[in-house]
Amino acid sequence: MTTKLYVGNLPWSTSEEELRQMFTEMGTVESVALITDRETGRSRGFGFVELDDEGAQKAISELNGKDMGGRALRVNEAQDKPRRTGGGGGGGGGGRW
């Protein structure tokens, strides 16, 4: 089994290869995805790493809060993004009450 981890607060200069190397020390890395801005192609400062369950637990305990390029990394189990349903933003009416 594998676990998908969220890795946040990454320095803008981080490459997928750097991320892969860091997590390879924790366990068997299945995939690495660094999230980039659609328009500029620049890193958005977070990504996802999928690795074996044991390695994932080790990564969370050893890398969460670790300094990387002057930034404290956030490493935790990724949460599934809630599915968007059709329709608008909803919200209340226009009244004050």
MOPAC internal coordinates of N, CA, C and O (Angstrom, degrees):
PM7 1SCF
backbone

  N    0.0000 0     0.00 0     0.00 0    0    0    0
  C    1.4582 1     0.00 0     0.00 0    1    0    0
  C    1.5294 1   110.19 1     0.00 0    2    1    0
  O    1.2310 1   121.58 1   -27.30 1    3    2    1
  N    1.3165 1   114.59 1   152.70 1    3    2    1
  C    1.4626 1   119.62 1   178.05 1    5    3    2
  C    1.5150 1   109.76 1  -124.46 1    6    5    3
  O    1.2310 1   121.08 1   -20.11 1    7    6    5
  N    1.2997 1   115.53 1   159.89 1    7    6    5
  C    1.4565 1   123.14 1   178.23 1    9    7    6
  C    1.5203 1   108.25 1  -125.98 1   10    9    7
  O    1.2310 1   120.87 1   -43.63 1   11   10    9
  N    1.3248 1   115.95 1   136.37 1   11   10    9
  C    1.4631 1   121.09 1   177.80 1   13   11   10
  C    1.5285 1   107.87 1   -95.89 1   14   13   11
  O    1.2310 1   121.20 1   -53.89 1   15   14   13
  N    1.3204 1   115.32 1   126.11 1   15   14   13
  C    1.4652 1   121.41 1  -179.60 1   17   15   14
  C    1.5192 1   111.00 1  -108.67 1   18   17   15
  O    1.2310 1   121.36 1   -36.79 1   19   18   17
  N    1.3205 1   115.00 1   143.21 1   19   18   17
  C    1.4641 1   122.76 1   170.82 1   21   19   18
  C    1.5165 1   106.09 1   -90.50 1   22   21   19
  O    1.2310 1   120.18 1   -47.96 1   23   22   21
  N    1.3214 1   117.26 1   132.04 1   23   22   21
  C    1.4643 1   121.92 1   177.30 1   25   23   22
  C    1.5281 1   106.56 1  -123.40 1   26   25   23
  O    1.2310 1   120.52 1   -69.74 1   27   26   25
  N    1.3214 1   116.60 1   110.26 1   27   26   25
  C    1.4514 1   120.65 1  -175.83 1   29   27   26
  C    1.5116 1   113.36 1  -117.97 1   30   29   27
  O    1.2310 1   121.54 1    -9.55 1   31   30   29
  N    1.3246 1   114.66 1   170.45 1   31   30   29
  C    1.4637 1   124.18 1   179.56 1   33   31   30
  C    1.5268 1   111.17 1    65.45 1   34   33   31
  O    1.2310 1   121.07 1  -146.43 1   35   34   33
  N    1.3299 1   115.57 1    33.57 1   35   34   33
  C    1.4690 1   120.40 1   178.78 1   37   35   34
  C    1.5242 1   110.31 1   -76.01 1   38   37   35
  O    1.2310 1   120.37 1   -33.48 1   39   38   37
  N    1.3392 1   116.89 1   146.52 1   39   38   37
  C    1.4693 1   119.00 1   171.86 1   41   39   38
  C    1.5300 1   109.05 1   -61.10 1   42   41   39
  O    1.2310 1   120.42 1   -34.25 1   43   42   41
  N    1.3209 1   116.81 1   145.75 1   43   42   41
  C    1.4671 1   121.47 1  -177.65 1   45   43   42
  C    1.5218 1   112.68 1   -58.03 1   46   45   43
  O    1.2310 1   120.51 1   152.73 1   47   46   45
  N    1.3306 1   116.63 1   -27.27 1   47   46   45
  C    1.4623 1   121.03 1  -175.45 1   49   47   46
  C    1.5231 1   113.72 1   -83.33 1   50   49   47
  O    1.2310 1   119.38 1   176.59 1   51   50   49
  N    1.3295 1   118.78 1    -3.41 1   51   50   49
  C    1.4626 1   121.54 1  -176.60 1   53   51   50
  C    1.5272 1   111.57 1   -63.13 1   54   53   51
  O    1.2310 1   120.88 1   -44.91 1   55   54   53
  N    1.3340 1   115.93 1   135.09 1   55   54   53
  C    1.4666 1   120.60 1   177.01 1   57   55   54
  C    1.5272 1   109.22 1  -103.33 1   58   57   55
  O    1.2310 1   121.16 1   -17.70 1   59   58   57
  N    1.3411 1   115.39 1   162.30 1   59   58   57
  C    1.4608 1   119.46 1   176.68 1   61   59   58
  C    1.5246 1   110.11 1   -60.52 1   62   61   59
  O    1.2310 1   120.29 1   143.87 1   63   62   61
  N    1.3228 1   117.05 1   -36.13 1   63   62   61
  C    1.4624 1   120.45 1  -179.49 1   65   63   62
  C    1.5307 1   111.27 1   -64.82 1   66   65   63
  O    1.2310 1   120.09 1   138.17 1   67   66   65
  N    1.3365 1   117.44 1   -41.83 1   67   66   65
  C    1.4702 1   120.47 1   177.39 1   69   67   66
  C    1.5185 1   110.50 1   -61.42 1   70   69   67
  O    1.2310 1   120.94 1   136.53 1   71   70   69
  N    1.3269 1   115.81 1   -43.47 1   71   70   69
  C    1.4621 1   121.13 1   179.84 1   73   71   70
  C    1.5284 1   109.89 1   -62.33 1   74   73   71
  O    1.2310 1   120.63 1   135.24 1   75   74   73
  N    1.3311 1   116.39 1   -44.76 1   75   74   73
  C    1.4693 1   121.30 1   179.45 1   77   75   74
  C    1.5342 1   110.49 1   -59.98 1   78   77   75
  O    1.2310 1   120.31 1   134.75 1   79   78   77
  N    1.3383 1   117.01 1   -45.25 1   79   78   77
  C    1.4645 1   120.61 1  -179.32 1   81   79   78
  C    1.5261 1   111.02 1   -61.21 1   82   81   79
  O    1.2310 1   120.31 1   136.94 1   83   82   81
  N    1.3246 1   117.01 1   -43.06 1   83   82   81
  C    1.4575 1   121.04 1  -178.21 1   85   83   82
  C    1.5319 1   110.96 1   -61.37 1   86   85   83
  O    1.2310 1   120.83 1   137.19 1   87   86   85
  N    1.3443 1   116.01 1   -42.81 1   87   86   85
  C    1.4613 1   119.71 1  -176.41 1   89   87   86
  C    1.5237 1   113.04 1   -82.96 1   90   89   87
  O    1.2310 1   119.49 1   159.65 1   91   90   89
  N    1.3268 1   118.59 1   -20.35 1   91   90   89
  C    1.4556 1   121.38 1   176.53 1   93   91   90
  C    1.5238 1   110.32 1   -62.66 1   94   93   91
  O    1.2310 1   120.44 1   151.35 1   95   94   93
  N    1.3249 1   116.77 1   -28.65 1   95   94   93
  C    1.4598 1   121.13 1   177.77 1   97   95   94
  C    1.5247 1   111.65 1   -68.59 1   98   97   95
  O    1.2310 1   120.31 1   161.59 1   99   98   97
  N    1.3306 1   117.01 1   -18.41 1   99   98   97
  C    1.4604 1   121.91 1  -177.53 1  101   99   98
  C    1.5276 1   112.55 1   -93.45 1  102  101   99
  O    1.2310 1   120.74 1   148.25 1  103  102  101
  N    1.3545 1   116.20 1   -31.75 1  103  102  101
  C    1.4602 1   119.66 1  -177.26 1  105  103  102
  C    1.5191 1   110.78 1   176.14 1  106  105  103
  O    1.2310 1   120.97 1    16.41 1  107  106  105
  N    1.3295 1   115.75 1  -163.59 1  107  106  105
  C    1.4608 1   121.93 1  -178.39 1  109  107  106
  C    1.5234 1   109.89 1   -83.19 1  110  109  107
  O    1.2310 1   120.61 1   -66.52 1  111  110  109
  N    1.3377 1   116.44 1   113.48 1  111  110  109
  C    1.4527 1   122.10 1  -178.45 1  113  111  110
  C    1.5231 1   109.46 1   -84.39 1  114  113  111
  O    1.2310 1   120.87 1   -55.62 1  115  114  113
  N    1.3453 1   115.93 1   124.38 1  115  114  113
  C    1.4657 1   121.69 1   178.10 1  117  115  114
  C    1.5277 1   111.13 1   -89.79 1  118  117  115
  O    1.2310 1   120.50 1   138.81 1  119  118  117
  N    1.3358 1   116.64 1   -41.19 1  119  118  117
  C    1.4650 1   119.65 1  -179.21 1  121  119  118
  C    1.5272 1   110.09 1  -157.27 1  122  121  119
  O    1.2310 1   121.55 1   -23.98 1  123  122  121
  N    1.3268 1   114.63 1   156.02 1  123  122  121
  C    1.4573 1   122.67 1   176.62 1  125  123  122
  C    1.5214 1   107.00 1  -135.76 1  126  125  123
  O    1.2310 1   120.64 1   -48.13 1  127  126  125
  N    1.3295 1   116.38 1   131.87 1  127  126  125
  C    1.4706 1   120.37 1   177.30 1  129  127  126
  C    1.5232 1   108.42 1  -135.81 1  130  129  127
  O    1.2310 1   120.91 1   -66.23 1  131  130  129
  N    1.3107 1   115.87 1   113.77 1  131  130  129
  C    1.4531 1   122.01 1   175.94 1  133  131  130
  C    1.5233 1   106.44 1   -94.30 1  134  133  131
  O    1.2310 1   119.95 1   -54.77 1  135  134  133
  N    1.3068 1   117.70 1   125.23 1  135  134  133
  C    1.4617 1   121.34 1  -174.87 1  137  135  134
  C    1.5278 1   109.55 1   -84.74 1  138  137  135
  O    1.2310 1   121.39 1   -51.85 1  139  138  137
  N    1.3348 1   114.95 1   128.15 1  139  138  137
  C    1.4632 1   120.22 1  -178.55 1  141  139  138
  C    1.5273 1   110.39 1  -119.87 1  142  141  139
  O    1.2310 1   121.18 1   -21.86 1  143  142  141
  N    1.3051 1   115.35 1   158.14 1  143  142  141
  C    1.4553 1   122.10 1   177.28 1  145  143  142
  C    1.5232 1   108.93 1   -70.51 1  146  145  143
  O    1.2310 1   120.57 1   -47.69 1  147  146  145
  N    1.3304 1   116.51 1   132.31 1  147  146  145
  C    1.4573 1   120.56 1  -177.60 1  149  147  146
  C    1.5177 1   113.15 1   -60.95 1  150  149  147
  O    1.2310 1   120.54 1   142.91 1  151  150  149
  N    1.3192 1   116.57 1   -37.09 1  151  150  149
  C    1.4662 1   119.54 1  -174.84 1  153  151  150
  C    1.5206 1   113.57 1   -85.36 1  154  153  151
  O    1.2310 1   120.13 1   139.55 1  155  154  153
  N    1.3317 1   117.35 1   -40.45 1  155  154  153
  C    1.4613 1   119.63 1  -175.46 1  157  155  154
  C    1.5281 1   113.23 1   -98.17 1  158  157  155
  O    1.2310 1   120.01 1   158.04 1  159  158  157
  N    1.3363 1   117.59 1   -21.96 1  159  158  157
  C    1.4525 1   120.54 1  -177.06 1  161  159  158
  C    1.5175 1   113.56 1    79.33 1  162  161  159
  O    1.2310 1   120.28 1  -179.90 1  163  162  161
  N    1.3336 1   117.06 1     0.10 1  163  162  161
  C    1.4700 1   121.07 1   179.79 1  165  163  162
  C    1.5182 1   110.57 1   -80.42 1  166  165  163
  O    1.2310 1   120.99 1   -27.39 1  167  166  165
  N    1.3150 1   115.71 1   152.61 1  167  166  165
  C    1.4599 1   121.51 1   177.84 1  169  167  166
  C    1.5237 1   110.15 1   -60.14 1  170  169  167
  O    1.2310 1   120.82 1   -36.16 1  171  170  169
  N    1.3218 1   116.04 1   143.84 1  171  170  169
  C    1.4644 1   120.98 1   176.54 1  173  171  170
  C    1.5252 1   110.67 1   -95.71 1  174  173  171
  O    1.2310 1   120.21 1  -177.08 1  175  174  173
  N    1.3366 1   117.20 1     2.92 1  175  174  173
  C    1.4657 1   120.51 1   175.29 1  177  175  174
  C    1.5214 1   114.81 1    87.63 1  178  177  175
  O    1.2310 1   120.56 1  -167.03 1  179  178  177
  N    1.3455 1   116.54 1    12.97 1  179  178  177
  C    1.4573 1   118.24 1   174.73 1  181  179  178
  C    1.5239 1   109.89 1  -151.95 1  182  181  179
  O    1.2310 1   121.57 1   -14.28 1  183  182  181
  N    1.3171 1   114.60 1   165.72 1  183  182  181
  C    1.4496 1   119.83 1  -179.77 1  185  183  182
  C    1.5122 1   110.65 1  -163.89 1  186  185  183
  O    1.2310 1   121.19 1     6.22 1  187  186  185
  N    1.3216 1   115.32 1  -173.78 1  187  186  185
  C    1.4553 1   121.97 1  -179.25 1  189  187  186
  C    1.5165 1   109.00 1  -133.01 1  190  189  187
  O    1.2310 1   121.49 1   -39.37 1  191  190  189
  N    1.3303 1   114.75 1   140.63 1  191  190  189
  C    1.4558 1   121.24 1   177.58 1  193  191  190
  C    1.5222 1   107.09 1  -129.49 1  194  193  191
  O    1.2310 1   120.84 1   -49.07 1  195  194  193
  N    1.3223 1   116.00 1   130.93 1  195  194  193
  C    1.4561 1   120.33 1   177.74 1  197  195  194
  C    1.5126 1   107.52 1  -110.17 1  198  197  195
  O    1.2310 1   120.74 1   -54.98 1  199  198  197
  N    1.3451 1   116.20 1   125.02 1  199  198  197
  C    1.4511 1   119.77 1   178.72 1  201  199  198
  C    1.5142 1   110.52 1  -146.33 1  202  201  199
  O    1.2310 1   120.57 1    -7.80 1  203  202  201
  N    1.3323 1   116.52 1   172.20 1  203  202  201
  C    1.4609 1   120.15 1  -177.48 1  205  203  202
  C    1.5248 1   110.09 1   -58.90 1  206  205  203
  O    1.2310 1   120.94 1   -27.53 1  207  206  205
  N    1.3457 1   115.80 1   152.47 1  207  206  205
  C    1.4659 1   121.66 1  -173.64 1  209  207  206
  C    1.5301 1   113.11 1   -54.58 1  210  209  207
  O    1.2310 1   120.53 1   134.73 1  211  210  209
  N    1.3186 1   116.59 1   -45.27 1  211  210  209
  C    1.4653 1   120.35 1  -179.02 1  213  211  210
  C    1.5272 1   110.95 1   -63.55 1  214  213  211
  O    1.2310 1   120.98 1   135.67 1  215  214  213
  N    1.3316 1   115.74 1   -44.33 1  215  214  213
  C    1.4592 1   120.80 1   178.15 1  217  215  214
  C    1.5153 1   111.99 1   -63.71 1  218  217  215
  O    1.2310 1   120.87 1   144.21 1  219  218  217
  N    1.3378 1   115.95 1   -35.79 1  219  218  217
  C    1.4717 1   120.28 1   179.78 1  221  219  218
  C    1.5200 1   110.59 1   -63.88 1  222  221  219
  O    1.2310 1   120.35 1   135.47 1  223  222  221
  N    1.3240 1   116.94 1   -44.53 1  223  222  221
  C    1.4704 1   120.03 1   179.60 1  225  223  222
  C    1.5245 1   110.82 1   -64.18 1  226  225  223
  O    1.2310 1   120.72 1   140.02 1  227  226  225
  N    1.3268 1   116.23 1   -39.98 1  227  226  225
  C    1.4644 1   121.10 1   177.83 1  229  227  226
  C    1.5304 1   109.78 1   -63.78 1  230  229  227
  O    1.2310 1   120.37 1   136.74 1  231  230  229
  N    1.3418 1   116.89 1   -43.26 1  231  230  229
  C    1.4660 1   121.34 1  -179.60 1  233  231  230
  C    1.5221 1   111.37 1   -61.90 1  234  233  231
  O    1.2310 1   120.65 1   136.92 1  235  234  233
  N    1.3389 1   116.36 1   -43.08 1  235  234  233
  C    1.4705 1   119.50 1   179.36 1  237  235  234
  C    1.5220 1   110.07 1   -61.15 1  238  237  235
  O    1.2310 1   120.53 1   133.00 1  239  238  237
  N    1.3327 1   116.60 1   -47.00 1  239  238  237
  C    1.4659 1   118.78 1  -176.77 1  241  239  238
  C    1.5304 1   113.10 1   -70.83 1  242  241  239
  O    1.2310 1   119.92 1   148.15 1  243  242  241
  N    1.3344 1   117.76 1   -31.85 1  243  242  241
  C    1.4654 1   119.67 1  -175.62 1  245  243  242
  C    1.5349 1   114.41 1   -95.93 1  246  245  243
  O    1.2310 1   120.09 1   152.24 1  247  246  245
  N    1.3343 1   117.43 1   -27.76 1  247  246  245
  C    1.4670 1   118.73 1  -174.01 1  249  247  246
  C    1.5258 1   114.49 1  -104.39 1  250  249  247
  O    1.2310 1   119.66 1   160.12 1  251  250  249
  N    1.3381 1   118.25 1   -19.88 1  251  250  249
  C    1.4591 1   119.58 1   179.03 1  253  251  250
  C    1.5326 1   108.99 1   -65.59 1  254  253  251
  O    1.2310 1   120.51 1   -57.99 1  255  254  253
  N    1.3248 1   116.63 1   122.01 1  255  254  253
  C    1.4614 1   121.31 1  -178.66 1  257  255  254
  C    1.5211 1   113.88 1    90.02 1  258  257  255
  O    1.2310 1   120.20 1   171.78 1  259  258  257
  N    1.3295 1   117.23 1    -8.22 1  259  258  257
  C    1.4750 1   121.01 1  -179.99 1  261  259  258
  C    1.5280 1   109.95 1   -66.53 1  262  261  259
  O    1.2310 1   121.03 1   -37.98 1  263  262  261
  N    1.3129 1   115.63 1   142.02 1  263  262  261
  C    1.4687 1   120.75 1   179.19 1  265  263  262
  C    1.5274 1   109.93 1   -77.78 1  266  265  263
  O    1.2310 1   121.50 1   -49.29 1  267  266  265
  N    1.3295 1   114.73 1   130.71 1  267  266  265
  C    1.4686 1   120.69 1   173.68 1  269  267  266
  C    1.5124 1   106.86 1  -137.63 1  270  269  267
  O    1.2310 1   120.70 1   -68.49 1  271  270  269
  N    1.3057 1   116.27 1   111.51 1  271  270  269
  C    1.4590 1   120.77 1  -179.88 1  273  271  270
  C    1.5262 1   112.98 1    60.26 1  274  273  271
  O    1.2310 1   120.51 1  -146.32 1  275  274  273
  N    1.3315 1   116.64 1    33.68 1  275  274  273
  C    1.4673 1   120.48 1   178.66 1  277  275  274
  C    1.5253 1   113.72 1    83.80 1  278  277  275
  O    1.2310 1   120.08 1  -171.51 1  279  278  277
  N    1.3294 1   117.45 1     8.49 1  279  278  277
  C    1.4658 1   121.21 1   179.81 1  281  279  278
  C    1.5266 1   109.07 1  -122.66 1  282  281  279
  O    1.2310 1   120.65 1   -39.21 1  283  282  281
  N    1.3329 1   116.36 1   140.79 1  283  282  281
  C    1.4628 1   121.19 1   177.92 1  285  283  282
  C    1.5272 1   108.89 1   -85.34 1  286  285  283
  O    1.2310 1   120.84 1   -65.51 1  287  286  285
  N    1.3173 1   116.01 1   114.49 1  287  286  285
  C    1.4658 1   120.66 1  -177.90 1  289  287  286
  C    1.5271 1   111.27 1   -65.24 1  290  289  287
  O    1.2310 1   121.26 1   -31.51 1  291  290  289
  N    1.3293 1   115.19 1   148.49 1  291  290  289
  C    1.4601 1   121.58 1   170.84 1  293  291  290
  C    1.5194 1   106.43 1  -113.71 1  294  293  291
  O    1.2310 1   121.04 1   -62.34 1  295  294  293
  N    1.3328 1   115.62 1   117.66 1  295  294  293
  C    1.4599 1   120.78 1  -179.49 1  297  295  294
  C    1.5233 1   107.84 1  -126.99 1  298  297  295
  O    1.2310 1   120.74 1   -60.63 1  299  298  297
  N    1.3303 1   116.20 1   119.37 1  299  298  297
  C    1.4566 1   120.23 1   175.63 1  301  299  298
  C    1.5171 1   109.79 1  -153.77 1  302  301  299
  O    1.2310 1   121.32 1    -8.11 1  303  302  301
  N    1.3284 1   115.08 1   171.89 1  303  302  301
  C    1.4586 1   118.96 1  -179.44 1  305  303  302
  C    1.5181 1   109.02 1   -66.34 1  306  305  303
  O    1.2310 1   120.75 1   -47.81 1  307  306  305
  N    1.3215 1   116.18 1   132.19 1  307  306  305
  C    1.4692 1   121.10 1  -178.87 1  309  307  306
  C    1.5223 1   109.47 1   -68.01 1  310  309  307
  O    1.2310 1   121.20 1   -39.28 1  311  310  309
  N    1.3248 1   115.30 1   140.72 1  311  310  309
  C    1.4591 1   121.28 1   176.08 1  313  311  310
  C    1.5178 1   108.12 1   -99.24 1  314  313  311
  O    1.2310 1   120.51 1   -40.40 1  315  314  313
  N    1.3196 1   116.64 1   139.60 1  315  314  313
  C    1.4570 1   119.15 1   175.74 1  317  315  314
  C    1.5162 1   109.51 1   -62.95 1  318  317  315
  O    1.2310 1   121.36 1   -45.60 1  319  318  317
  N    1.3229 1   115.01 1   134.40 1  319  318  317
  C    1.4618 1   120.75 1   178.70 1  321  319  318
  C    1.5263 1   107.96 1   -70.38 1  322  321  319
  O    1.2310 1   119.88 1   -51.35 1  323  322  321
  N    1.3315 1   117.84 1   128.65 1  323  322  321
  C    1.4685 1   118.65 1   179.44 1  325  323  322
  C    1.5224 1   110.51 1   -62.14 1  326  325  323
  O    1.2310 1   120.91 1   -40.82 1  327  326  325
  N    1.2961 1   115.87 1   139.18 1  327  326  325
  C    1.4654 1   120.25 1   179.39 1  329  327  326
  C    1.5111 1   109.96 1   -70.71 1  330  329  327
  O    1.2310 1   121.58 1   -43.65 1  331  330  329
  N    1.3241 1   114.58 1   136.35 1  331  330  329
  C    1.4606 1   119.18 1   177.32 1  333  331  330
  C    1.5177 1   108.70 1   -82.48 1  334  333  331
  O    1.2310 1   121.50 1   -40.95 1  335  334  333
  N    1.3124 1   114.73 1   139.05 1  335  334  333
  C    1.4546 1   117.87 1   175.91 1  337  335  334
  C    1.5094 1   107.82 1  -103.18 1  338  337  335
  O    1.2310 1   120.65 1   -16.99 1  339  338  337
  N    1.3132 1   116.36 1   163.01 1  339  338  337
  C    1.4584 1   119.81 1  -179.34 1  341  339  338
  C    1.5114 1   110.89 1   -64.35 1  342  341  339
  O    1.2310 1   120.85 1    -9.19 1  343  342  341
  N    1.3007 1   115.98 1   170.81 1  343  342  341
  C    1.4602 1   119.71 1   178.72 1  345  343  342
  C    1.4977 1   111.81 1   104.92 1  346  345  343
  O    1.2310 1   121.99 1    -6.67 1  347  346  345
  N    1.3129 1   113.80 1   173.33 1  347  346  345
  C    1.4649 1   119.59 1  -177.04 1  349  347  346
  C    1.5037 1   112.44 1   -90.42 1  350  349  347
  O    1.2310 1   121.78 1    14.22 1  351  350  349
  N    1.2984 1   114.21 1  -165.78 1  351  350  349
  C    1.4467 1   120.76 1  -177.64 1  353  351  350
  C    1.5192 1   113.64 1   -75.00 1  354  353  351
  O    1.2310 1   120.11 1   167.86 1  355  354  353
  N    1.3123 1   117.40 1   -12.14 1  355  354  353
  C    1.4653 1   118.38 1   179.47 1  357  355  354
  C    1.5131 1   110.22 1    64.45 1  358  357  355
  O    1.2310 1   121.49 1    30.66 1  359  358  357
  N    1.2916 1   114.75 1  -149.34 1  359  358  357
  C    1.4549 1   118.52 1   178.18 1  361  359  358
  C    1.5082 1   110.06 1   107.73 1  362  361  359
  O    1.2310 1   121.61 1    -4.76 1  363  362  361
  N    1.2963 1   114.53 1   175.24 1  363  362  361
  C    1.4638 1   120.30 1  -175.42 1  365  363  362
  C    1.5087 1   112.20 1   -76.96 1  366  365  363
  O    1.2310 1   122.05 1    -3.87 1  367  366  365
  N    1.2923 1   113.67 1   176.13 1  367  366  365
  C    1.4575 1   120.58 1   177.52 1  369  367  366
  C    1.5140 1   109.92 1   -75.17 1  370  369  367
  O    1.2310 1   120.93 1     8.53 1  371  370  369
  N    1.3152 1   115.82 1  -171.47 1  371  370  369
  C    1.4540 1   119.67 1  -175.53 1  373  371  370
  C    1.5178 1   113.99 1   -91.08 1  374  373  371
  O    1.2310 1   119.79 1   176.72 1  375  374  373
  N    1.3115 1   118.00 1    -3.28 1  375  374  373
  C    1.4698 1   120.19 1  -175.04 1  377  375  374
  C    1.5095 1   113.09 1   -76.86 1  378  377  375
  O    1.2310 1   121.65 1   -13.79 1  379  378  377
  N    1.3412 1   114.46 1   166.21 1  379  378  377
  C    1.4643 1   118.85 1   179.80 1  381  379  378
  C    1.5190 1   111.68 1   -82.57 1  382  381  379
  O    1.2310 1   120.11 1   158.58 1  383  382  381
  N    1.3116 1   117.40 1   -21.42 1  383  382  381
  C    1.4522 1   119.85 1  -176.41 1  385  383  382
  C    1.4410 1   108.82 1   -99.52 1  386  385  383
  O    1.2310 1   120.10 1   180.00 1  387  386  385

